[in-house]
């Protein structure tokens, strides 16, 4: 059965972007090392520690869940999921007009349905949930197994929160992994059930 992980890069004070969707220095650690993160030209170069933590996590993803805002901002990544083989988009709107129906993107209007579909699509691989409002809704519904934070040493003060607006406290276990990169600290926690 697939594991459901809520993961993204975050500021020390818990923001994934500013109110106007700027990420500032959150991705600066993608250029702090000499190890290519991907096997492509112009790949981000990270430290060996970050690569050895992050690359296996990316390779394990079978399906990604995002909200419509992220889908629209990225223009659906040109029809190719940025991680995994499938992307489930949580939205009350249908796919954009002219969208290629053969692209491995699936539009659903309910977070619980999104998780069930993503698990089916991922098989025994990981379901990765983008942080933010949709991720927070899935987290609050008790459907997340782990939380992975790539914490960058910057304080935004305001912006879009990692967990979105939560209405209750949720306990996590002690961190399973703590990996020090350059300009990033990778943390991984299991959700206490």
C-alpha positions as CSV (number, residue, x, y, z in Angstrom):
1,X,0.0,0.0,0.0
2,X,1.3,3.4,-0.9
3,X,2.5,5.9,1.7
4,X,1.1,9.5,1.7
5,X,3.7,12.2,2.3
6,X,3.0,15.9,2.5
7,X,6.2,17.6,1.3
8,X,7.7,20.9,0.2
9,X,10.3,23.5,0.8
10,X,9.5,25.9,3.6
11,X,10.8,29.0,5.5
12,X,11.7,28.7,9.1
13,X,8.5,30.4,10.1
14,X,6.4,27.9,8.0
15,X,5.7,29.7,4.7
16,X,6.0,28.1,1.2
17,X,5.6,31.4,-0.6
18,X,4.7,35.0,-0.2
19,X,1.1,36.1,-0.6
20,X,1.9,36.9,-4.3
21,X,3.4,33.4,-4.9
22,X,7.1,34.5,-4.8
23,X,9.5,31.9,-3.3
24,X,12.4,34.2,-2.6
25,X,15.5,32.2,-1.5
26,X,13.6,28.9,-0.8
27,X,15.2,27.2,-3.8
28,X,18.7,28.6,-3.4
29,X,20.0,25.3,-2.0
30,X,19.4,23.9,-5.4
31,X,22.7,25.6,-6.4
32,X,24.9,25.1,-3.3
33,X,26.6,21.8,-4.2
34,X,28.3,19.9,-7.0
35,X,26.0,16.9,-7.3
36,X,23.4,17.1,-10.0
37,X,19.9,16.4,-8.6
38,X,18.6,15.1,-12.0
39,X,20.3,13.3,-14.9
40,X,19.7,16.2,-17.3
41,X,21.7,19.1,-18.6
42,X,21.4,22.2,-16.4
43,X,20.3,20.1,-13.4
44,X,20.2,21.8,-10.1
45,X,23.4,21.0,-8.2
46,X,23.0,20.2,-4.5
47,X,25.3,18.8,-1.8
48,X,25.8,15.1,-1.7
49,X,23.9,15.0,1.6
50,X,20.8,16.7,0.0
51,X,21.1,14.5,-3.1
52,X,21.2,11.3,-1.0
53,X,18.1,12.4,0.9
54,X,16.1,14.0,-1.8
55,X,16.7,11.9,-4.9
56,X,15.3,8.6,-3.5
57,X,12.3,10.5,-2.2
58,X,11.6,11.9,-5.7
59,X,12.2,8.5,-7.3
60,X,9.7,6.8,-4.9
61,X,6.8,9.1,-6.0
62,X,4.1,7.4,-8.0
63,X,1.5,10.2,-7.9
64,X,1.4,13.8,-6.9
65,X,-1.6,15.7,-5.5
66,X,-1.8,19.5,-6.1
67,X,-4.4,22.2,-5.9
68,X,-5.7,24.0,-8.9
69,X,-3.8,27.2,-8.0
70,X,-0.4,25.4,-8.4
71,X,-1.6,23.6,-11.5
72,X,-2.6,27.0,-13.1
73,X,0.6,28.7,-12.0
74,X,2.8,26.0,-13.6
75,X,0.5,25.7,-16.6
76,X,0.2,22.0,-15.7
77,X,3.9,21.5,-16.3
78,X,3.2,21.2,-20.0
79,X,1.2,18.0,-19.4
80,X,4.1,16.1,-17.7
81,X,4.0,15.7,-13.9
82,X,7.0,17.2,-12.1
83,X,7.3,14.0,-10.0
84,X,5.8,10.6,-10.4
85,X,3.7,9.2,-13.2
86,X,0.4,10.9,-12.4
87,X,-0.8,14.2,-11.1
88,X,-4.2,14.5,-9.3
89,X,-5.5,18.1,-9.3
90,X,-8.0,19.1,-6.7
91,X,-10.4,21.5,-8.2
92,X,-14.1,22.4,-8.5
93,X,-13.4,23.4,-12.2
94,X,-12.8,20.9,-15.0
95,X,-9.5,20.7,-16.9
96,X,-8.7,23.9,-18.9
97,X,-10.2,24.2,-22.4
98,X,-7.9,22.6,-24.9
99,X,-6.2,20.4,-22.2
100,X,-4.7,17.2,-23.6
101,X,-6.9,14.5,-22.2
102,X,-4.2,11.9,-22.7
103,X,-1.9,13.7,-20.2
104,X,-1.6,11.8,-16.9
105,X,-3.6,14.5,-15.0
106,X,-6.8,13.7,-13.2
107,X,-9.2,16.4,-11.9
108,X,-11.3,15.7,-8.8
109,X,-13.3,18.0,-6.6
110,X,-12.8,16.4,-3.2
111,X,-9.6,15.9,-1.2
112,X,-10.6,12.4,0.1
113,X,-11.3,11.3,-3.4
114,X,-8.0,12.8,-4.6
115,X,-6.1,10.7,-2.0
116,X,-8.0,7.5,-2.9
117,X,-7.4,8.0,-6.7
118,X,-3.7,8.9,-6.1
119,X,-3.1,5.8,-4.1
120,X,-4.7,3.7,-6.8
121,X,-2.6,5.3,-9.4
122,X,0.6,5.1,-7.4
123,X,0.3,1.4,-6.6
124,X,3.0,0.6,-4.0
125,X,4.8,3.8,-4.7
126,X,4.5,7.1,-2.7
127,X,1.7,9.6,-3.0
128,X,3.2,13.1,-2.6
129,X,1.0,16.0,-1.6
130,X,2.0,19.6,-2.3
131,X,1.8,21.7,0.8
132,X,-0.6,24.6,1.1
133,X,-4.4,24.8,1.4
134,X,-5.2,21.5,-0.3
135,X,-2.3,19.7,1.5
136,X,-3.6,21.2,4.8
137,X,-7.1,19.9,4.1
138,X,-5.7,16.4,3.4
139,X,-3.5,16.6,6.5
140,X,-6.4,17.7,8.7
141,X,-8.6,14.9,7.4
142,X,-6.0,12.4,8.8
143,X,-5.0,11.1,5.4
144,X,-1.2,11.9,5.6
145,X,1.3,9.4,6.9
146,X,4.4,11.5,6.9
147,X,5.4,15.2,6.7
148,X,8.7,16.1,5.0
149,X,10.0,19.6,5.3
150,X,13.0,21.1,3.6
151,X,13.6,24.1,5.9
152,X,15.5,27.0,4.5
153,X,17.0,29.6,6.8
154,X,14.8,32.5,5.9
155,X,11.9,34.2,7.8
156,X,9.1,35.5,5.5
157,X,6.9,36.9,8.2
158,X,3.7,36.5,6.1
159,X,2.7,34.4,3.2
160,X,1.2,31.1,2.2
161,X,1.5,28.6,5.1
162,X,2.9,25.0,4.7
163,X,-0.3,23.6,6.3
164,X,-2.7,26.2,5.1
165,X,-5.3,27.2,7.7
166,X,-5.7,24.4,10.2
167,X,-8.5,24.2,12.8
168,X,-6.9,21.6,15.1
169,X,-3.7,20.4,16.6
170,X,-2.0,17.3,15.1
171,X,0.9,15.5,16.8
172,X,3.9,14.2,14.9
173,X,6.4,11.6,16.0
174,X,10.0,12.5,16.6
175,X,11.8,13.1,13.3
176,X,12.7,9.9,11.4
177,X,15.3,11.7,9.4
178,X,17.3,14.9,10.0
179,X,19.8,15.7,7.2
180,X,21.9,18.9,7.1
181,X,22.5,20.2,3.6
182,X,23.9,23.6,2.6
183,X,21.2,26.3,3.1
184,X,18.6,23.6,3.9
185,X,17.7,21.2,6.7
186,X,15.7,18.2,5.6
187,X,13.3,16.8,8.2
188,X,10.9,13.9,8.0
189,X,8.2,13.1,10.6
190,X,5.6,10.4,10.8
191,X,2.1,11.6,11.7
192,X,1.0,10.2,15.1
193,X,-2.2,8.2,14.5
